């Protein structure tokens, strides 16, 4: 059994995430930052018995969406480590894109472990559901990885143009979950391309969408390495986020870090992390949507024509107002430095260390 190394170099940290690509990437970056602190991280995409966690590890971080339909085993595991470990530092780093369904909530979910939200939006929604949220720590981006990806941008652009020819390129990196708005995206693309055939799209998804004129659909979402995905984000002229709701919006800061402006709907938490040089459009209505998950998703509904208009504006900027485009690209790239993973995840690790005393 390991004892007496909390907060010191050599601490062994268990980091648990789901298999979701975005959460795996967050866990990987937290592991990277912890290694720079001299810790020894082990990353899991599955749970192991709580007893094994507090016997074999000095600390534990759980990274999971707060859907009461599937989060309960994760919270129970964290509880066992936090309380059974008698002082083991534990945090539950979480996100949510709406309201956890009230009938699925249990009183023991409210304050069993230190919850850390990934945005003020997430914190507000979890507190509304009855949880005690200790703090907010934004996601960060590995800027060293960004530097490597930038060396691959020209190759990625050349590949895109070999498929679709020259034009103004827009990229989308998204799952096909209904909340991500891909159906609205394709309607917007059709509207925009009727007016401007220079508009080209690269869509990386896991959805069963087919290629169409001016649109290349890559259905291998989650199978590319992170550097390749970042390189494609840097190879396009704009990234589009068509989603109706987000818990944070990691794609936004990833694209901006590559010097690529983003088109997105104006709603929190995207408004917490965006830059004025990104292109925003307004939603018309907010509705709670039940798609069979444990969350009532907070949809910010917009008309496809509003997204299409933003795409057309972006195309005009890229073609006719090149100096403005370059200024936007420079602005978003500089602004995203504040999302350096080293800054944010060191803070998360500091909070983690402080939780050891809380469980006595």
N, C-alpha and C positions, 0 to 999 in steps of 0.2 A: 504493500500500500504506500502511495506517495503522500508525504506530509510536509508541511512547513515551507512550501515554495510559492505560495500565492503572491502575485505581484512581482516576483523575481525572475531573473533570466533562467531559462530552463523549464519554466512551467509548461505542462502538457495540456493543451486545450482541445476539447472535443467540439467540433462545429457541425451541427445537424441542419440540413436543408432538405426540402423536397426535391424531386427530380425536375422541377420547372427550370427552364434554362436561365431565366433572370435571377432566380434565387440561388441557383448553383454558382452563377457568376459572382453574386454578392458574397457568398460563402468563400469562394476562391480568393477574392480580393481581401477579405478579412484575414484569411489564413496568411496571405502574403505580408500584410502589415504586421501581423503578430510575429512572423518569422523575423522581421526587421527589428523587433523588440527583443529578440533572443528567445522567444517562446517556440514550442514545438507543437504545431497544429496537426490535427487529424480530421479530415473532412469526410462526413458521411452523408449519403443521400437516402438514408433509412435510419430507423431507430434501433438502438440496442438496449438491453435491459438497464433500467436505472441503476441497479446495484453495480453493474459492471462499469457504468460511467463514473460513479463517485468513488469506486475502488481503484480505477485505473487512470483517471484523469484528475487534474487539479482544478479545472474550470470547464464550464460548458456554455455554449451559445446555441440557441435554437432560432432558426430563421424560417418563418412559415407565415403564409397568409392566414388571417384570422377569420376563417369560415368555420362556424361551430359544427358544421356537418363533418369535417375531417380534422379539425385542429385539436380535438379533445385528447387523443392518444399522445400528441406532442406535449400538451400542457401537463398531462398526468406524468409523463416521463420527466419533464423539467421539475415538477413538484417533488417527485421522489428524489431527484438529485439534490435539489435545493434544501429540502428539509431532512432527508435521510443522510445527506452528506455532512450535516452539522457544521455549516459554515462554508461549504463549497460555493464559490462565486458562480452565479447563474444569471443570464439575461435571456429574455424571449423577445427577439427583434422581429417586429411584425408589420404587416400592411393590410389594408382593406380598401375596397373600391365602392363602398356604400355602407349599408347598415346590416350587421349580423342579424339573422332572423331571430326575433325575440323568443319564439317558442322552442328554439333549439338551444338557447342559453341556459346555463346552470349556475347557481350562486357560487359554486366553488371555482368558476372561471374568472370571477371578478378581480381577485387580488392574490393568487396563489404563488406567483413568482414576479420578479421585476420585469414589467413590460416596457419595451422601448419602441416607440413608433418611428416609422421612416419618413413621416411628414406631419405637419400640423393638421392637415386634413385627416390623416389616419388617426391622430390623437383625438381630434374632435369626435369622430365617429365612434371610436372605442369607448370614450368617456360617456358618450350618449347612451351606449349599450350597458353601462354600469361598471366598466373596467377602471382600475386605477393605473394610469400610465405614468411611469416615472419620468420619462424625458423623451425628447425628439432628437434623433440622429439621422441626418440625410444620408442617402447613399452617396458613394464616391466613385471616382473612376481612376484606374491605374494609368497615370500619365506616362510611365515608362512603356507600357504596352501601346499607348497611343503613338508614341514616337516610332516604334517598330512598324505599326500599321501604316503610318504615313509613307514609309518607303515602298509600300505595295500599291499605293493609290493609282499611279499611272498604269500599272499592269491591269488593275481592276477596271479602269475606265476603258482601256483598249479592248478588254473582253466584252464589255457592254456594247461598245460601238460596233464590234464585229457581229453582234447579234441584231442590233436595231438601227445601226447607222448613226450619223451625227444628230444632235438635237439638244434640247434642254432636258436633263435627266433628273427624275424624281425617284426617291427610294422609299420603300416601306418595309419595316421589319416587325412582323406581328404574327401572333397565333391567329387561328380562325375562330376563336371564341366569339359569340355574338356581341359581347360588350366592346370588342375591338373595332367594330364598324366597317368591316371590309366590304360588305354589300353596298353600303353608302359610298365607299371609296370608288368602287368600280362604276357606279352611276355617275359620280363626279368626274371620273376620267373620261367617260363617254361624252359628257357635256363639254368638257374643256377641249378635248381633241377635235370636236366638230368645228371649233373656232381656231385651233392652233395645232397643226400637225407636227410641229417641232417638239411637242411635248411627248416625252418617252418615260416609261415607268419600269422600274425593277422592283418586283414584289417578292420578298422572302417570307414564306409562310408555310404552315402545315396544312392549309386548307386545300380542298379539291377544286381549285380554280384553274381555268385553262388560259393559255396564252391567247392574246388577241392583238389586233393591229396596234403596234406601238407599245405593247406591254409584254414584258418577259416575266413569267411567274416561275419562281424557284421554290418547289415544294419540299425543300430539305431543311426547313427551320429546325434549329436545335442540333444539326449535324455538322455544321461548320465550326472551325475553331474561332475563338474570339477575335484574333488578329485579322482573319479574312473578312469577318463581318464588319469590323471597324474600317477596313480598307474600302469596302463597298460603300460604306457611309460617307467616306471621304471622296469617293469617285463620282458620286452624284452631285448635282447642283443644289438640291434641296431634299431633306427628309420630310415625309408627311406622316403625321400621327392622326389617323382617322378615328381613334377610339372615343367612345362616349363617356368613359370614366377611367381613372387611374388611381393607384394608391401612392405612386411617386412619379414615374415617367422617366425611367433610366435611359431610354432611347434618346430622349431630348438632350441630356447632357453628353451622352456618347457622341451623337452627331455633332453637337457644338464643339466638342473637344477636337474633332477632326476638321473643324473650320467650315462645317456645313450648316447653314441656317435651316430652321425647322418651321413647318407649317402645322399649326395645331389649333384646336378650339380653345377659347378663352374660358377656362374653368380651373378651380383648385383640384389637385395640388400643382398642376402644370404652371399656374400663375405664381406659385411660390418659387419656382426654380428657373423660369424662362428669362429671356433677355429681350429688350425692346427691338432688337434687330431681327428677331424671329418674326414670322408673319402669323398673326392670330386672326381668327374669325369668331363671331358670336354664335351662341346657341339660342334656340327659341324657347325651349321648355325644359324643365327638369321632371323626370318621372322615375319612380322606383320600379325596377323590372325584376321579375322572378323568372329565372331561366332554369330552375331546378337545382341550383347550388345552395349553399348555406348562407348566401349573402343576397340581400335585396340591393341590386346594383343601382347606383345613382346615375342614371343616364342623363347626360346633357345633350339633348336632341337638337340637331341642326338639320337644315335642308341640304341635300347634296349640291344644289346650285351654289350655296355659300362656300362650300369647300372648293367647288369648281372655279369660282371667281378668285379665290385665294391662289389657286394653282395658276390661273391665267395671269394674275398680277405678278407672281413669282417668275413666270416665263418671260414676261416683258422686262422685268428688272434684269434678268440674266442676259437677255439679248440686246436690249436697247439702253439700259442704264448700268453699264458694266462697272463704272466706278462706284456706284451705289452698292452693287452686289459685293464688290471686293471689300468695301467698308463694313458691310453687314457680316461678311465671313470673318473678317479680322476681329470685329467686336464680339461676336459670340465665342470665338476661340479664346480671347483674352478673359472674358467674363467667367468661363467655365473653370478657370484655374482654382477658384474657391471651392470646387468640388473634388479636389485632390483626395483620393482615397486615404492617403496617409494621414491627412488632417482629421477626417470624419471617423475613420475606423480606429485611430488611436484614441479618440474621445470615447468611442464605444467600449474599447478595451479598458480605459480608465474607469468608466462606469461599472464594467464587469468586475474589476478588482474591488471596487467599493462595496459591492453587494455581499461580500463574504461576511462582513460584520453584521449584516441585517438579519441573517438567519441564526446568528448566535451559535 
